[in-house]
Amino acid sequence: MRKTVGILVVCFCIGLVVLQTACAEDEERLPVGAMTPPPEGEGWINLFDPEHAVHWENVTDNQEGIFTIEDGVFHIPGRKPTRYIAWMGDAFGDFELYVAFKLTSRANSGVFIRTDPDDPVQGGMEVQVFEDHGVPPSTQGGGALYDVATPMFNMAKPAGEWNSYTIRFEGSRLEVVYNGWKVLDVDVALMTMPIGKFDTPLALLPRQGHIILQDHGDEVWFRDLYIRRL
């Protein structure tokens, strides 16, 4: 009897080890990114420096206190309803943009590109900013061309940590690098039909517009928003 019990115990232990090994092998192995430093060199301008910061405007309504810019940090405390804050100094067509951002838990925001201050949602495109660390990528997750294209990986850092985007838009080609990994590379010229939230095919949207940051009612910080024309 004791011999039988011993055999059963050994078999159970072996089975447990096999199960643990199988579970470990089944775990999804995902890349881990790290935010990249701000760019250097000719042609870059920092839209948060004192010279350029004065051109940021709440273009949704006349409500004050929607954002502040202090020591190069753009802070959105988060107030409902959703509002849009545009850089009205100039419009951009082909460009490369770098920005760092930090989010509170489940915070939602966005970087709108080539868009219309009078209609940010339908007048241009949005690279989604979202605190969704550990969540599978989607068309509404961080790094997405919002409601249109899913990033290859979700590279979001946990809430409270800084992240970085490098967004390159040249002609109809849009690329997004998220914490050092290129996660999106799409040609909007192929999008000749309405997709997602868009009533107008992306291929027909203007090739020039403003940079806008979204206040979705959540606390968000941005810094080092550098842009250069291509």
MODA-V982824 format. One record per residue. N is the residue number from 1. RES is the residue in one letter. SS is DSSP state (helix for helix, strand for strand, loop for the rest). PHI is phi in degrees with one decimal (999 if undefined). OMEGA is omega in whole degrees, -180 to 180 (999 if undefined). Layout:
BEGIN
N	RES	SS	PHI	OMEGA
N	RES	SS	PHI	OMEGA
END
This chain:
BEGIN
1	M	loop	999	180
2	R	helix	-62.7	179
3	K	helix	-63.3	179
4	T	helix	-64.9	179
5	V	helix	-62.0	179
6	G	helix	-61.9	179
7	I	helix	-63.6	180
8	L	helix	-63.3	180
9	V	helix	-64.3	179
10	V	helix	-62.4	180
11	C	helix	-62.6	179
12	F	helix	-62.9	-180
13	C	helix	-63.6	178
14	I	helix	-61.8	179
15	G	helix	-62.8	179
16	L	helix	-65.1	178
17	V	helix	-63.7	179
18	V	helix	-61.5	-180
19	L	helix	-65.3	179
20	Q	helix	-63.3	179
21	T	helix	-65.0	179
22	A	helix	-64.2	180
23	C	helix	-64.7	179
24	A	helix	-63.7	179
25	E	helix	-69.2	-179
26	D	helix	-83.4	-180
27	E	loop	-64.0	-179
28	E	loop	-74.4	179
29	R	loop	-97.9	-174
30	L	loop	-118.4	179
31	P	loop	-69.5	176
32	V	loop	-118.6	-178
33	G	loop	-99.5	175
34	A	loop	-144.4	-178
35	M	loop	-60.7	-180
36	T	loop	-94.1	-179
37	P	loop	-75.4	177
38	P	loop	-60.7	-178
39	P	loop	-73.1	176
40	E	loop	-131.1	177
41	G	loop	118.7	-177
42	E	loop	-72.9	173
43	G	loop	93.5	-178
44	W	loop	-83.2	171
45	I	strand	-125.3	-180
46	N	strand	-99.1	-176
47	L	loop	-73.3	176
48	F	loop	-105.7	179
49	D	loop	-76.9	-174
50	P	helix	-55.9	-179
51	E	helix	-66.1	-173
52	H	helix	-102.1	-175
53	A	helix	-62.8	-177
54	V	loop	-67.1	-176
55	H	loop	-93.5	176
56	W	strand	-80.8	-177
57	E	strand	-139.2	168
58	N	strand	-74.1	-175
59	V	loop	-99.5	-179
60	T	loop	-92.6	-178
61	D	loop	-156.8	-178
62	N	loop	-97.7	-179
63	Q	loop	-65.4	178
64	E	loop	-95.6	178
65	G	loop	75.2	-179
66	I	loop	-75.8	180
67	F	loop	-153.4	172
68	T	strand	-135.8	173
69	I	strand	-129.5	-179
70	E	strand	-133.9	179
71	D	loop	53.1	176
72	G	loop	80.1	179
73	V	strand	-109.7	180
74	F	strand	-93.6	-175
75	H	strand	-116.6	173
76	I	strand	-110.1	180
77	P	loop	-67.4	176
78	G	loop	93.2	179
79	R	loop	-139.1	177
80	K	loop	-75.7	-3
81	P	loop	-78.4	179
82	T	loop	-61.7	178
83	R	strand	-133.2	-177
84	Y	strand	-127.5	-176
85	I	strand	-117.4	-171
86	A	strand	-107.4	169
87	W	strand	-89.4	-171
88	M	loop	-97.8	179
89	G	loop	-67.1	-179
90	D	loop	-173.5	174
91	A	loop	-104.1	-178
92	F	strand	-131.2	176
93	G	loop	-105.8	175
94	D	loop	-86.8	-174
95	F	strand	-157.9	167
96	E	strand	-125.3	-174
97	L	strand	-131.3	174
98	Y	strand	-120.2	175
99	V	strand	-152.6	173
100	A	strand	-105.5	-179
101	F	strand	-149.1	179
102	K	strand	-135.0	-172
103	L	strand	-126.5	168
104	T	loop	-80.4	-175
105	S	loop	-56.1	177
106	R	loop	62.0	180
107	A	loop	-67.6	-176
108	N	strand	-126.2	176
109	S	strand	-154.5	179
110	G	strand	-174.2	172
111	V	strand	-107.5	-179
112	F	strand	-93.2	-174
113	I	strand	-129.0	-179
114	R	strand	48.2	-173
115	T	strand	-117.7	-175
116	D	strand	-101.1	179
117	P	loop	-57.8	179
118	D	loop	-80.2	179
119	D	strand	-154.6	-175
120	P	helix	-59.6	-173
121	V	helix	-71.1	-178
122	Q	helix	-99.5	-173
123	G	helix	-90.7	-179
124	G	loop	-167.4	-176
125	M	strand	-118.6	-178
126	E	strand	-128.6	166
127	V	strand	-93.7	-172
128	Q	strand	-66.4	172
129	V	strand	-116.5	-173
130	F	strand	-153.5	176
131	E	loop	-85.5	-177
132	D	loop	-133.0	-179
133	H	loop	-53.7	176
134	G	loop	83.6	-178
135	V	loop	-95.8	178
136	P	loop	-57.5	-179
137	P	loop	-63.2	180
138	S	loop	-155.9	179
139	T	loop	-70.4	178
140	Q	loop	-116.7	180
141	G	loop	-99.9	-180
142	G	loop	-56.0	179
143	G	loop	85.2	-179
144	A	loop	-79.2	160
145	L	strand	-77.0	-161
146	Y	loop	-51.9	176
147	D	loop	66.4	-178
148	V	loop	-128.1	-172
149	A	strand	-129.9	-179
150	T	loop	-87.4	175
151	P	loop	-67.6	-179
152	M	loop	-62.7	178
153	F	loop	-134.1	170
154	N	loop	-95.3	-174
155	M	loop	-100.2	-175
156	A	loop	-61.2	170
157	K	loop	-82.7	178
158	P	loop	-61.2	178
159	A	loop	-51.8	179
160	G	loop	91.0	178
161	E	loop	-104.5	-179
162	W	strand	-79.3	176
163	N	strand	-122.5	175
164	S	strand	-139.5	170
165	Y	strand	-118.6	160
166	T	strand	-119.4	-176
167	I	strand	-113.8	179
168	R	strand	-120.0	179
169	F	strand	-129.4	-179
170	E	strand	-130.2	-174
171	G	loop	63.2	178
172	S	loop	-105.3	-175
173	R	strand	-96.4	-180
174	L	strand	-113.7	178
175	E	strand	-126.0	177
176	V	strand	-128.9	173
177	V	strand	-108.0	-173
178	Y	strand	-117.0	-178
179	N	loop	49.6	174
180	G	loop	91.7	-179
181	W	strand	-113.4	172
182	K	strand	-72.5	-175
183	V	strand	-111.1	-177
184	L	strand	-145.0	178
185	D	strand	-152.2	-174
186	V	strand	-130.5	176
187	D	strand	-112.1	-176
188	V	helix	-72.0	177
189	A	helix	-64.5	179
190	L	helix	-79.2	-175
191	M	loop	-90.6	-174
192	T	loop	-93.4	176
193	M	loop	-130.2	177
194	P	loop	-60.7	179
195	I	loop	-130.5	176
196	G	loop	57.3	-176
197	K	loop	-75.7	-170
198	F	loop	-83.0	174
199	D	loop	-80.9	179
200	T	loop	-103.7	175
201	P	loop	-55.3	-179
202	L	helix	-60.2	179
203	A	helix	-62.8	-177
204	L	helix	-99.6	179
205	L	loop	-70.9	-179
206	P	loop	-57.8	179
207	R	loop	-88.7	179
208	Q	loop	-148.2	179
209	G	strand	-178.2	-174
210	H	strand	-97.2	171
211	I	strand	-91.6	-178
212	I	strand	-133.9	173
213	L	strand	-108.0	-173
214	Q	strand	-101.9	168
215	D	strand	-101.1	-177
216	H	loop	-99.1	180
217	G	loop	92.6	-179
218	D	loop	-119.7	-179
219	E	loop	-79.4	-175
220	V	strand	-143.2	173
221	W	strand	-123.5	171
222	F	strand	-123.7	173
223	R	strand	-153.5	174
224	D	strand	53.3	176
225	L	strand	-87.1	180
226	Y	strand	-102.7	179
227	I	strand	-142.7	173
228	R	strand	-141.1	179
229	R	strand	-79.5	177
230	L	loop	-105.2	999
END
